[in-house]
Amino acid sequence: MLRAVFLMVLLGLGGFLSAAPAVEFPPLSLPLPNDMGLLPQAIQTEIRNAFLRVGFESSSTNHPARFVAQGQFVVEKEKLILQLTFIDKIYQSVVASESVTIHQGLMALDPLKTTMRAMASQAMLYWNKIKDKPLPVPVIIDPLEFTSSDEGTTVYWQGHVSIGTITHGAVTAPYYPFPSTALLTLTLEKPGYRTKIVTLGLKAGKTSYSLPKLAKLRIDEWHPFVETGKLLGLGLEYRHYFLPDWAFWGAEVYPFLQWRPDVKTSQAVLHSEFGGTAGTWLYFPASSWFRFGLQSTFDLSLTYTVSSPRASWYLDGLFSPIVGVLEWNFWGFTIENRIQVPYSLGFPTGVLGARWLLIDGQIPSISIGTVLRW
């Protein structure tokens, strides 16, 4: 609260006592070598003169500074580096900067003066832009903190600029003068997870915001299911997505029993199908409540009969060139249906012959199951 009052006083004094904003010129930062002579003092004077020439005033007791023109002079081997920053004290942000590098043997101020003038021009452009259009609401003064349970998530803003990675449940953004009622758009990225774009409505006085959880990309999953004609059993398919969320290959097994307990003469027939699958989703993203895709399957069907006078083994090959796959996602739970008409390849070791396999000779095979991801 006290800081907000102080800033409003600065804004009022800086705006009403004079039409030209005042600038504070602190000494050059960092200690300088003793053999620099009068160069640092000359640089300090030229920085002040460059700003006064374009219309700024030097701060005083009666004219508090709205801005700070800070110079940093660094000596590295045979090079001199001058970094200038222009700071808006109301919004607590760097709004302009310039830098120049010269050889230490070159003591002329000309390249330094050029940089100072460019900096002063940038600063005046900024002032002309904001002096008649102040922000309608207070700015966020404190750094913003974003919390998330997705450790390792990188958070981006302002045109995909990284502000850091979630570490120990949080990341603190560098200061930026957002209006306190702004809508802030963030992009959240983490390897193995779907990228998510989040829009947060900032609130005055609130500096900590919780980010939503990311959804994992579909990479590996199990698909347990039951199928018409094979209800006394359970199928299990493993899928690996070589194109995350979209295209996959897999392997499946389906042991089941054919038996009519209501018929006294019925004898059990055991089946076990082993095969491979390949497919892709065609429509709608993985986050959608409904998806449609196609896959193909090839299975070897092993049949064991226990009928008298002796038990027998049979082997058939089944190929389903086009399998329709429908997925329904509700409240975090997935239901999946497959619709297919297998073709028996007519193996001489089998019992099915070469034909399309339909339920009662006219109904496609339909399965229902769920999806388990990790």
C-alpha positions as CSV (number, residue, x, y, z in Angstrom):
1,M,0.0,0.0,0.0
2,L,2.8,2.4,0.9
3,R,4.6,1.7,-2.3
4,A,1.5,2.3,-4.3
5,V,1.0,5.7,-2.6
6,F,4.7,6.6,-3.2
7,L,4.3,5.8,-6.9
8,M,1.2,7.8,-7.2
9,V,3.0,10.8,-5.6
10,L,5.9,10.3,-8.0
11,L,3.5,10.3,-10.9
12,G,1.7,13.3,-9.7
13,L,4.7,15.4,-9.0
14,G,6.5,14.3,-12.1
15,G,3.4,15.1,-14.2
16,F,2.1,18.3,-12.8
17,L,5.1,20.4,-11.6
18,S,6.5,20.4,-15.2
19,A,5.5,19.3,-18.6
20,A,8.9,17.8,-19.1
21,P,9.6,14.7,-17.0
22,A,12.6,14.7,-14.7
23,V,15.4,12.2,-15.0
24,E,17.8,11.0,-12.3
25,F,21.4,10.4,-13.4
26,P,23.2,8.2,-10.8
27,P,26.9,7.6,-11.0
28,L,28.2,4.9,-13.4
29,S,27.8,1.5,-11.7
30,L,30.7,-0.8,-10.9
31,P,34.2,0.3,-9.8
32,L,36.4,1.5,-12.6
33,P,40.2,1.2,-12.9
34,N,42.2,4.2,-11.5
35,D,44.0,4.8,-14.9
36,M,40.7,5.8,-16.7
37,G,41.4,9.5,-16.0
38,L,38.6,11.9,-16.6
39,L,36.7,9.6,-19.1
40,P,34.1,8.3,-16.6
41,Q,33.3,11.9,-15.5
42,A,33.1,13.0,-19.2
43,I,30.7,10.1,-19.9
44,Q,28.5,11.0,-17.0
45,T,28.3,14.6,-18.2
46,E,27.5,13.6,-21.8
47,I,24.7,11.2,-20.6
48,R,23.1,14.1,-18.8
49,N,23.5,16.5,-21.8
50,A,22.1,14.0,-24.2
51,F,18.8,13.8,-22.3
52,L,18.6,17.5,-21.6
53,R,19.0,18.2,-25.3
54,V,15.9,16.2,-26.3
55,G,13.7,17.9,-23.6
56,F,14.1,16.0,-20.4
57,E,15.0,17.8,-17.1
58,S,17.4,16.9,-14.4
59,S,15.7,15.8,-11.2
60,S,15.8,18.0,-8.1
61,T,14.1,18.4,-4.8
62,N,11.3,20.3,-6.3
63,H,11.1,18.1,-9.4
64,P,11.3,14.4,-8.4
65,A,12.6,12.0,-11.0
66,R,10.1,10.1,-13.1
67,F,12.9,8.2,-14.9
68,V,16.4,7.0,-14.2
69,A,19.2,7.0,-16.8
70,Q,21.7,4.4,-15.6
71,G,25.1,3.8,-17.1
72,Q,27.2,0.8,-16.6
73,F,30.8,1.0,-17.8
74,V,32.8,-2.2,-18.0
75,V,36.4,-2.8,-18.9
76,E,37.3,-6.1,-20.4
77,K,40.9,-6.6,-21.6
78,E,41.4,-4.0,-24.3
79,K,37.7,-3.1,-24.7
80,L,35.4,-0.6,-23.0
81,I,31.7,-1.4,-22.9
82,L,29.0,1.1,-22.1
83,Q,25.6,-0.2,-21.3
84,L,22.8,2.4,-20.9
85,T,19.3,1.6,-19.4
86,F,16.3,3.9,-19.1
87,I,14.0,3.0,-16.3
88,D,10.4,4.1,-15.7
89,K,10.1,4.4,-11.9
90,I,6.3,4.4,-12.0
91,Y,6.1,1.0,-13.9
92,Q,9.4,-0.2,-12.4
93,S,10.6,-1.5,-15.8
94,V,13.4,-0.9,-18.3
95,V,11.8,0.8,-21.3
96,A,14.9,1.5,-23.4
97,S,18.5,0.4,-23.6
98,E,21.6,0.9,-25.7
99,S,25.2,-0.4,-25.6
100,V,28.5,0.3,-27.4
101,T,31.9,-1.3,-27.4
102,I,35.1,0.6,-28.2
103,H,38.8,-0.3,-28.0
104,Q,40.6,1.0,-24.9
105,G,43.1,3.0,-27.0
106,L,40.3,5.0,-28.6
107,M,39.6,7.7,-26.1
108,A,37.4,9.9,-28.4
109,L,33.9,10.4,-27.1
110,D,32.3,10.4,-30.5
111,P,31.1,6.7,-30.6
112,L,29.9,7.0,-27.0
113,K,28.1,10.3,-27.7
114,T,26.3,8.6,-30.7
115,T,25.0,5.9,-28.4
116,M,23.9,8.3,-25.7
117,R,21.9,10.4,-28.2
118,A,20.2,7.2,-29.6
119,M,19.3,6.3,-26.0
120,A,17.9,9.7,-25.3
121,S,15.8,9.6,-28.5
122,Q,14.4,6.2,-27.5
123,A,13.5,7.6,-24.1
124,M,11.7,10.6,-25.5
125,L,9.8,8.4,-28.0
126,Y,8.6,6.3,-25.0
127,W,7.5,9.4,-23.1
128,N,5.6,10.9,-26.0
129,K,3.8,7.6,-26.4
130,I,2.6,7.3,-22.8
131,K,2.3,10.8,-21.5
132,D,-1.3,11.3,-22.8
133,K,-2.4,7.7,-22.5
134,P,-1.7,6.4,-18.9
135,L,-2.7,2.9,-18.1
136,P,-6.4,2.9,-17.0
137,V,-5.7,0.6,-14.1
138,P,-2.8,0.0,-11.7
139,V,0.0,-2.2,-13.0
140,I,1.2,-5.4,-11.4
141,I,4.0,-4.2,-9.2
142,D,5.2,-7.5,-7.7
143,P,6.6,-10.4,-9.7
144,L,4.0,-13.0,-10.7
145,E,4.3,-16.6,-9.4
146,F,2.8,-19.5,-11.3
147,T,2.2,-22.8,-9.5
148,S,1.7,-26.2,-11.0
149,S,1.9,-29.9,-10.0
150,D,3.5,-30.7,-13.4
151,E,7.2,-30.5,-12.5
152,G,9.4,-29.6,-15.4
153,T,6.8,-27.7,-17.4
154,T,8.2,-24.7,-19.3
155,V,6.0,-21.6,-19.2
156,Y,6.1,-19.1,-22.1
157,W,4.6,-15.7,-22.6
158,Q,4.9,-12.6,-24.8
159,G,5.3,-14.3,-28.1
160,H,6.7,-17.6,-26.8
161,V,9.4,-16.1,-24.6
162,S,10.4,-18.5,-21.8
163,I,10.0,-17.2,-18.3
164,G,11.2,-20.4,-16.7
165,T,10.5,-24.0,-15.7
166,I,8.2,-25.3,-12.9
167,T,10.6,-26.3,-10.2
168,H,9.4,-27.5,-6.7
169,G,5.9,-26.7,-7.8
170,A,6.3,-23.0,-9.0
171,V,8.1,-20.5,-11.2
172,T,8.4,-16.8,-10.7
173,A,8.1,-14.6,-13.7
174,P,10.4,-11.6,-14.2
175,Y,8.7,-8.3,-13.6
176,Y,6.6,-6.9,-16.5
177,P,4.2,-3.9,-16.2
178,F,0.9,-5.8,-17.0
179,P,-2.3,-3.9,-16.2
180,S,-3.7,-5.5,-13.1
181,T,-6.9,-6.4,-15.0
182,A,-5.1,-7.7,-18.1
183,L,-5.8,-11.1,-19.7
184,L,-2.5,-12.9,-19.7
185,T,-1.9,-15.7,-22.3
186,L,0.6,-18.4,-21.3
187,T,1.9,-21.4,-23.3
188,L,2.7,-24.5,-21.2
189,E,5.1,-27.1,-22.7
190,K,6.5,-30.4,-21.3
191,P,8.1,-33.3,-23.1
192,G,5.6,-36.2,-23.4
193,Y,2.6,-33.9,-22.7
194,R,0.3,-31.9,-24.9
195,T,1.0,-28.2,-25.2
196,K,-1.6,-26.1,-23.6
197,I,-2.5,-22.4,-24.0
198,V,-3.9,-20.8,-20.9
199,T,-5.6,-17.4,-20.6
200,L,-5.5,-15.9,-17.1
201,G,-7.4,-12.9,-15.9
202,L,-5.1,-10.9,-13.7
203,K,-6.5,-9.4,-10.5
204,A,-5.2,-6.4,-8.5
205,G,-3.4,-7.5,-5.5
206,K,-3.1,-11.1,-6.6
207,T,0.4,-12.3,-7.5
208,S,0.1,-16.1,-7.4
209,Y,-1.8,-18.1,-10.0
210,S,-2.4,-21.8,-10.3
211,L,-1.8,-23.5,-13.7
212,P,-4.0,-26.4,-15.0
213,K,-2.5,-29.9,-15.3
214,L,-1.2,-31.0,-18.7
215,A,-2.6,-34.0,-20.5
216,K,-0.1,-36.7,-21.4
217,L,0.5,-37.5,-25.0
218,R,-0.8,-41.0,-26.0
219,I,2.4,-43.0,-26.3
220,D,1.7,-46.4,-24.6
221,E,-1.7,-47.8,-23.6
222,W,-3.7,-51.0,-22.9
223,H,-7.1,-51.6,-24.5
224,P,-9.1,-54.3,-22.7
225,F,-12.3,-55.2,-24.5
226,V,-15.0,-57.8,-25.1
227,E,-16.5,-58.7,-28.5
228,T,-19.8,-60.1,-29.8
229,G,-19.5,-63.8,-30.4
230,K,-16.7,-64.0,-27.8
231,L,-18.4,-62.9,-24.6
232,L,-17.0,-65.7,-22.5
233,G,-13.5,-64.2,-22.6
234,L,-11.6,-61.0,-22.6
235,G,-9.4,-59.3,-25.2
236,L,-6.3,-57.2,-24.4
237,E,-4.5,-55.0,-26.9
238,Y,-1.2,-53.2,-26.3
239,R,-0.7,-50.0,-28.4
240,H,2.4,-47.9,-29.0
241,Y,2.0,-44.6,-30.8
242,F,4.9,-43.9,-33.1
243,L,3.0,-40.6,-33.9
244,P,1.9,-39.5,-30.4
245,D,-1.9,-39.1,-30.1
246,W,-2.4,-40.3,-33.7
247,A,-0.9,-43.4,-35.3
248,F,0.0,-46.6,-33.6
249,W,0.9,-50.3,-33.9
250,G,0.0,-52.9,-31.4
251,A,-0.4,-56.6,-30.4
252,E,-3.4,-58.3,-29.0
253,V,-4.6,-61.5,-27.5
254,Y,-8.1,-62.8,-26.9
255,P,-8.8,-66.1,-25.1
256,F,-12.5,-67.0,-25.0
257,L,-14.8,-70.0,-24.6
258,Q,-17.7,-71.3,-26.7
259,W,-20.1,-73.2,-24.7
260,R,-23.9,-73.5,-24.3
261,P,-24.7,-74.2,-20.7
262,D,-28.4,-74.3,-21.5
263,V,-27.8,-77.3,-23.9
264,K,-26.9,-80.6,-22.2
265,T,-25.1,-82.0,-25.1
266,S,-23.0,-78.8,-25.6
267,Q,-19.2,-79.3,-25.2
268,A,-16.7,-76.5,-24.6
269,V,-14.5,-75.2,-27.4
270,L,-11.5,-73.1,-26.4
271,H,-10.2,-70.4,-28.6
272,S,-7.2,-68.1,-28.3
273,E,-6.4,-65.4,-30.9
274,F,-3.0,-63.8,-31.2
275,G,-2.3,-60.9,-33.6
276,G,-1.0,-57.6,-34.6
277,T,-2.7,-54.3,-35.3
278,A,-1.9,-51.0,-36.9
279,G,-4.1,-47.9,-37.1
280,T,-4.6,-44.2,-36.9
281,W,-7.1,-41.7,-35.7
282,L,-8.6,-39.7,-38.6
283,Y,-10.8,-37.0,-37.0
284,F,-10.7,-34.8,-33.9
285,P,-7.8,-34.3,-31.5
286,A,-7.0,-36.6,-28.5
287,S,-8.6,-34.0,-26.2
288,S,-11.9,-34.3,-28.0
289,W,-14.9,-36.1,-26.4
290,F,-15.3,-38.2,-29.7
291,R,-12.8,-39.6,-32.1
292,F,-13.0,-41.8,-35.2
293,G,-10.2,-43.8,-36.7
294,L,-9.3,-46.9,-38.8
295,Q,-7.1,-49.9,-38.1
296,S,-6.2,-53.2,-39.6
297,T,-5.7,-56.5,-37.7
298,F,-4.2,-59.9,-38.5
299,D,-4.8,-62.7,-36.0
300,L,-3.9,-66.4,-35.7
301,S,-6.8,-68.2,-34.1
302,L,-6.0,-71.4,-32.1
303,T,-9.0,-73.7,-31.5
304,Y,-9.1,-76.6,-29.1
305,T,-12.0,-78.9,-29.0
306,V,-12.7,-81.4,-26.2
307,S,-15.3,-83.4,-28.0
308,S,-15.1,-87.2,-28.1
309,P,-13.6,-89.4,-29.2
310,R,-10.5,-87.2,-28.9
311,A,-9.5,-83.6,-28.4
312,S,-8.2,-81.7,-31.4
313,W,-6.2,-78.5,-32.2
314,Y,-6.9,-76.2,-35.2
315,L,-5.2,-73.1,-36.6
316,D,-6.9,-70.4,-38.6
317,G,-5.8,-67.0,-40.0
318,L,-8.1,-64.0,-39.7
319,F,-7.5,-60.7,-41.5
320,S,-9.6,-57.5,-41.0
321,P,-8.4,-55.0,-43.5
322,I,-10.7,-52.1,-42.4
323,V,-11.7,-51.8,-38.8
324,G,-13.7,-48.8,-37.7
325,V,-12.7,-47.4,-34.3
326,L,-14.8,-45.0,-32.3
327,E,-13.7,-43.5,-29.0
328,W,-15.9,-41.7,-26.5
329,N,-14.3,-39.6,-23.6
330,F,-16.4,-38.6,-20.7
331,W,-15.2,-37.2,-17.3
332,G,-11.8,-38.8,-17.8
333,F,-13.1,-42.2,-18.7
334,T,-12.8,-43.7,-22.2
335,I,-15.1,-46.0,-24.0
336,E,-14.0,-47.6,-27.3
337,N,-15.9,-49.5,-29.9
338,R,-14.5,-51.5,-32.8
339,I,-16.6,-52.6,-35.8
340,Q,-15.1,-55.2,-38.1
341,V,-15.8,-58.1,-40.5
342,P,-12.8,-60.5,-40.3
343,Y,-11.9,-62.6,-43.3
344,S,-10.9,-66.2,-42.7
345,L,-7.9,-67.1,-45.0
346,G,-8.9,-70.7,-45.2
347,F,-5.9,-72.4,-43.7
348,P,-5.8,-76.1,-44.3
349,T,-5.2,-76.5,-40.6
350,G,-8.4,-74.6,-39.7
351,V,-12.1,-75.2,-39.3
352,L,-13.4,-71.9,-40.6
353,G,-12.7,-72.1,-44.3
354,A,-12.2,-69.1,-46.6
355,R,-15.0,-66.7,-46.0
356,W,-16.1,-63.4,-44.3
357,L,-17.2,-64.0,-40.7
358,L,-20.5,-62.3,-39.8
359,I,-22.6,-62.8,-36.7
360,D,-25.6,-64.9,-37.8
361,G,-24.3,-64.4,-41.3
362,Q,-25.2,-60.7,-41.5
363,I,-24.0,-58.6,-38.5
364,P,-20.4,-57.3,-38.2
365,S,-18.4,-58.0,-35.1
366,I,-18.7,-55.2,-32.5
367,S,-16.5,-54.8,-29.5
368,I,-16.7,-52.5,-26.4
369,G,-13.8,-51.7,-24.1
370,T,-11.8,-49.0,-22.4
371,V,-8.3,-47.5,-22.6
372,L,-5.7,-47.5,-19.9
373,R,-2.8,-45.1,-20.4
374,W,0.5,-44.5,-18.6
